[in-house]
Amino acid sequence: MTNRAKAQLDFTRRTILVRVKKSKWDGKAASEQAANKAADASNTKRDRVEAKIVLIESKYLQPITSPMNSMTSLLKSKSRPWSDGGWRMLYIDDYPDTRSALEKFQRAVRDAVQTTLSLENYTKIKALSEKECGNLLDGNFPTRERMLERYDVKILTDVVSSSDDCRIRGMSEEDIKEREQAQMEEINEGNRIMLRELAKMIETLHETLADDKKRYHGSEEGGYPILDNVAAMIDQCQRFNITGDPKLANLITKARKSVAEIDLTQCKEDKLARKSAAKEAKSVMEDLLSF
């Protein structure tokens, strides 16, 4: 591997992997009685039908799921994709504050679990479910202990070891080369994911501008959220170009320039300007997806 390529892989010294692992039950359970009734009503063979009933309404779970979702959103805003296992990569300098914020949400989740599933609330939820689900319940409402086990969130960390670490462990040069190539493929895939996420946001901008009937919120003084969100994602893509990929950098620079030239105040008043902006947004989106 060239010295430049090795320098690109130096990100291992500046980053850490973080994953938010969530245990979350949606409050639904399979019901044999419901499946039987559905099959009979539709004249369908029984083994072709599966049915679930809602044992716990989502409004009871919202205090638990809301901080869980906030953890995911926070981590996503501070990091870049790393693997299909849910791992995200962030800079070590950002880790202490990000970890502190994640732990705050983690405590909120665990407090909400204990409150929502207190003995008193559990008894009420179970009684309501038995009343409203009737004989579809099949008598399988989970115990409180079982439900408490179904809701939790953990913060996991890991590191991407450098090639020097691998040499210490006795890997051959060929194995190290294959590993470095795999790392670069992982990084390139992460770059593509970031650009697809940005392209999706710009697609929304394009679709909004392309339809005269669609409205967007904001003002020249206060800014436009639909543009601000795109600009924030552009900043994130630039910041997390961890290997200095020139093609990624070029796409981000072009996207930033094009988006900065879109005047949503003018688009509200000038149909031709709106049409031109929609066309430009579509062009940017297509460029990003070409990576």
C-alpha positions as CSV (number, residue, x, y, z in Angstrom):
1,M,0.0,0.0,0.0
2,T,1.3,3.5,-0.9
3,N,2.2,6.0,1.8
4,R,-0.8,8.1,0.7
5,A,-3.1,5.2,1.1
6,K,-1.6,4.4,4.6
7,A,-2.1,8.0,5.6
8,Q,-5.8,7.7,4.5
9,L,-6.2,4.8,6.8
10,D,-4.8,6.8,9.7
11,F,-8.4,7.5,10.7
12,T,-8.1,4.6,13.2
13,R,-6.2,6.9,15.6
14,R,-8.8,9.6,15.4
15,T,-12.1,7.7,15.6
16,I,-14.1,5.4,17.8
17,L,-17.0,3.1,16.9
18,V,-20.3,3.5,18.9
19,R,-23.5,1.5,18.6
20,V,-26.9,2.0,20.3
21,K,-28.4,-1.4,20.9
22,K,-32.1,-1.3,21.6
23,S,-34.4,-4.0,23.0
24,K,-37.9,-2.9,22.1
25,W,-41.2,-4.9,21.9
26,D,-43.9,-3.3,19.8
27,G,-46.6,-4.5,22.2
28,K,-48.1,-6.9,19.7
29,A,-48.5,-10.7,19.9
30,A,-49.6,-13.5,17.6
31,S,-53.2,-14.7,18.2
32,E,-54.4,-18.1,17.1
33,Q,-58.0,-17.0,17.6
34,A,-57.6,-13.9,15.4
35,A,-55.9,-15.9,12.7
36,N,-58.7,-18.5,12.7
37,K,-61.3,-15.8,12.4
38,A,-59.5,-14.0,9.6
39,A,-59.1,-17.3,7.7
40,D,-62.8,-18.1,8.1
41,A,-63.9,-14.6,7.1
42,S,-61.8,-14.6,3.9
43,N,-62.3,-18.2,3.0
44,T,-58.5,-18.7,3.2
45,K,-56.5,-21.7,4.1
46,R,-55.6,-21.4,7.7
47,D,-51.8,-22.0,7.3
48,R,-51.8,-19.0,4.9
49,V,-52.9,-16.6,7.6
50,E,-51.0,-15.0,10.5
51,A,-52.5,-12.5,12.8
52,K,-51.4,-10.2,15.6
53,I,-53.3,-8.3,18.2
54,V,-52.2,-5.1,20.0
55,L,-51.7,-6.0,23.7
56,I,-50.3,-2.6,24.6
57,E,-51.3,0.6,22.8
58,S,-48.5,2.7,21.4
59,K,-49.5,5.7,23.6
60,Y,-48.3,3.7,26.7
61,L,-45.0,2.9,25.0
62,Q,-44.2,6.4,23.8
63,P,-42.4,7.5,26.9
64,I,-40.0,4.6,26.4
65,T,-39.6,4.7,22.6
66,S,-39.2,8.5,22.4
67,P,-35.9,8.7,24.2
68,M,-34.7,5.6,22.4
69,N,-35.4,7.3,19.1
70,S,-33.6,10.4,20.3
71,M,-30.5,8.3,21.0
72,T,-30.5,7.0,17.5
73,S,-31.0,10.5,16.0
74,L,-28.3,12.0,18.2
75,L,-25.7,9.4,17.4
76,K,-26.5,9.7,13.7
77,S,-26.0,13.5,13.8
78,K,-22.6,13.1,15.3
79,S,-21.2,10.2,13.3
80,R,-20.9,8.4,10.0
81,P,-22.0,4.9,8.9
82,W,-19.6,2.0,9.5
83,S,-21.3,-1.3,9.2
84,D,-24.6,-3.1,8.8
85,G,-24.5,-4.1,12.4
86,G,-25.6,-0.6,13.4
87,W,-22.1,0.7,14.3
88,R,-21.3,4.3,13.7
89,M,-18.0,6.0,13.6
90,L,-17.3,9.3,15.3
91,Y,-14.2,11.4,16.1
92,I,-12.6,10.7,19.5
93,D,-12.8,14.4,20.3
94,D,-16.6,14.3,20.1
95,Y,-16.9,11.1,22.1
96,P,-17.1,12.4,25.7
97,D,-19.9,14.9,25.0
98,T,-21.8,12.5,22.8
99,R,-21.4,9.7,25.3
100,S,-22.8,12.0,28.1
101,A,-25.8,12.9,26.0
102,L,-26.5,9.3,25.1
103,E,-26.3,8.3,28.7
104,K,-28.8,11.0,29.6
105,F,-31.3,9.5,27.1
106,Q,-30.4,6.0,28.3
107,R,-31.4,7.0,31.9
108,A,-34.6,8.5,30.5
109,V,-35.4,5.2,28.8
110,R,-34.8,3.1,31.9
111,D,-36.8,5.5,34.1
112,A,-39.7,5.4,31.7
113,V,-39.6,1.6,31.7
114,Q,-39.9,1.5,35.5
115,T,-42.7,4.1,35.5
116,T,-44.7,2.8,32.6
117,L,-44.4,-0.8,33.8
118,S,-44.8,-0.1,37.5
119,L,-46.9,-2.7,39.2
120,E,-49.9,-0.4,39.3
121,N,-49.6,0.6,35.6
122,Y,-48.9,-3.0,34.5
123,T,-52.1,-4.1,36.3
124,K,-54.1,-1.5,34.5
125,I,-52.6,-2.2,31.1
126,K,-53.2,-5.9,31.5
127,A,-56.8,-5.4,32.6
128,L,-57.5,-3.1,29.7
129,S,-56.0,-5.5,27.2
130,E,-58.0,-8.5,28.6
131,K,-61.2,-6.4,28.4
132,E,-60.7,-5.0,24.8
133,C,-59.0,-8.0,23.2
134,G,-61.5,-10.5,24.6
135,N,-61.0,-14.1,23.6
136,L,-58.4,-13.1,21.0
137,L,-55.9,-12.7,23.8
138,D,-55.4,-16.5,24.0
139,G,-54.5,-16.0,27.7
140,N,-51.0,-15.1,26.8
141,F,-50.5,-11.7,28.2
142,P,-46.8,-11.5,29.3
143,T,-45.8,-11.2,32.9
144,R,-44.5,-7.9,34.3
145,E,-41.0,-9.4,34.7
146,R,-41.0,-10.6,31.1
147,M,-42.1,-7.1,29.9
148,L,-39.4,-5.4,31.9
149,E,-36.8,-7.6,30.1
150,R,-38.1,-6.5,26.7
151,Y,-37.2,-2.8,27.0
152,D,-33.6,-1.6,27.4
153,V,-30.9,0.2,25.5
154,K,-27.2,-0.3,25.7
155,I,-24.3,1.9,24.5
156,L,-21.5,-0.2,23.0
157,T,-18.1,0.9,21.8
158,D,-15.3,-0.6,19.8
159,V,-12.3,0.5,17.8
160,V,-11.0,-0.2,14.3
161,S,-7.5,-1.5,14.8
162,S,-4.6,-0.1,12.6
163,S,-2.3,-2.2,10.5
164,D,0.4,-1.7,13.1
165,D,-1.8,-3.4,15.6
166,C,-2.3,-6.3,13.2
167,R,1.4,-6.7,12.8
168,I,1.8,-7.0,16.5
169,R,-0.7,-9.8,16.4
170,G,1.4,-11.6,13.8
171,M,-0.7,-11.2,10.7
172,S,1.1,-11.7,7.4
173,E,1.7,-8.8,5.0
174,E,-0.8,-10.4,2.5
175,D,-3.5,-10.6,5.2
176,I,-2.9,-7.0,6.3
177,K,-3.2,-5.9,2.7
178,E,-6.5,-7.7,2.3
179,R,-7.7,-6.2,5.6
180,E,-6.8,-2.7,4.5
181,Q,-8.6,-3.2,1.2
182,A,-11.7,-4.4,3.2
183,Q,-11.5,-1.3,5.4
184,M,-11.4,0.9,2.3
185,E,-14.4,-0.9,0.9
186,E,-16.2,-0.3,4.2
187,I,-15.3,3.4,4.1
188,N,-16.5,3.7,0.5
189,E,-19.8,2.1,1.3
190,G,-20.2,4.4,4.2
191,N,-19.5,7.3,1.9
192,R,-22.2,6.1,-0.5
193,I,-24.7,5.8,2.4
194,M,-24.0,9.4,3.5
195,L,-24.4,10.6,0.0
196,R,-27.7,8.6,-0.5
197,E,-29.0,10.2,2.7
198,L,-28.1,13.6,1.4
199,A,-29.6,12.8,-2.0
200,K,-32.8,11.8,-0.3
201,M,-33.1,15.1,1.5
202,I,-32.4,17.0,-1.8
203,E,-35.0,14.8,-3.5
204,T,-37.5,16.1,-1.0
205,L,-36.4,19.6,-1.8
206,H,-36.8,18.9,-5.6
207,E,-40.2,17.4,-5.2
208,T,-41.4,20.4,-3.1
209,L,-40.2,22.9,-5.6
210,A,-41.4,21.0,-8.6
211,D,-45.0,21.1,-7.4
212,D,-46.4,24.6,-7.2
213,K,-49.1,23.4,-4.8
214,K,-46.6,22.3,-2.2
215,R,-45.6,24.8,0.5
216,Y,-42.5,25.1,2.6
217,H,-42.0,26.7,5.9
218,G,-39.6,29.5,6.8
219,S,-38.6,33.0,5.9
220,E,-35.6,35.0,4.6
221,E,-34.9,36.3,8.1
222,G,-35.4,33.1,10.0
223,G,-34.2,30.6,7.4
224,Y,-35.9,27.7,5.7
225,P,-35.7,24.3,7.6
226,I,-35.9,22.3,4.3
227,L,-32.7,24.1,3.2
228,D,-31.1,24.2,6.6
229,N,-31.4,20.5,7.0
230,V,-29.7,19.9,3.6
231,A,-26.9,22.3,4.6
232,A,-26.3,20.5,7.9
233,M,-26.1,17.2,6.1
234,I,-23.6,18.7,3.6
235,D,-21.4,19.8,6.5
236,Q,-21.6,16.3,8.0
237,C,-20.6,14.6,4.8
238,Q,-17.6,17.0,4.5
239,R,-16.6,16.6,8.1
240,F,-16.7,12.8,7.9
241,N,-14.8,12.4,4.7
242,I,-12.3,10.6,7.0
243,T,-9.9,9.6,4.2
244,G,-10.0,12.8,2.2
245,D,-11.6,11.0,-0.8
246,P,-11.3,13.6,-3.6
247,K,-14.4,12.5,-5.5
248,L,-16.5,12.8,-2.4
249,A,-15.0,16.2,-1.6
250,N,-15.7,17.4,-5.1
251,L,-19.4,16.2,-5.0
252,I,-19.9,17.9,-1.6
253,T,-18.3,21.2,-2.9
254,K,-20.6,21.2,-5.9
255,A,-23.7,20.3,-3.8
256,R,-22.9,23.1,-1.4
257,K,-22.5,25.7,-4.2
258,S,-25.7,24.6,-5.9
259,V,-27.8,24.6,-2.7
260,A,-26.5,28.0,-1.6
261,E,-27.7,29.5,-4.9
262,I,-31.3,28.3,-4.3
263,D,-33.3,31.3,-3.1
264,L,-36.5,30.0,-1.6
265,T,-37.8,33.5,-0.9
266,Q,-37.6,34.3,-4.7
267,C,-39.1,30.8,-5.4
268,K,-42.2,31.8,-3.5
269,E,-42.8,34.8,-5.8
270,D,-41.3,33.7,-9.1
271,K,-42.5,30.5,-10.8
272,L,-39.6,30.4,-13.3
273,A,-37.1,30.7,-10.4
274,R,-38.9,27.9,-8.6
275,K,-38.8,25.7,-11.7
276,S,-35.1,26.4,-12.2
277,A,-34.3,25.7,-8.6
278,A,-36.2,22.4,-8.8
279,K,-34.2,21.4,-11.9
280,E,-30.9,22.3,-10.1
281,A,-31.9,20.3,-7.0
282,K,-32.6,17.3,-9.2
283,S,-29.2,17.6,-11.0
284,V,-27.5,17.7,-7.6
285,M,-29.4,14.6,-6.4
286,E,-28.4,12.7,-9.5
287,D,-24.7,13.7,-9.1
288,L,-24.7,12.4,-5.6
289,L,-26.2,9.1,-6.5
290,S,-23.5,8.6,-9.2
291,F,-20.8,8.1,-6.5
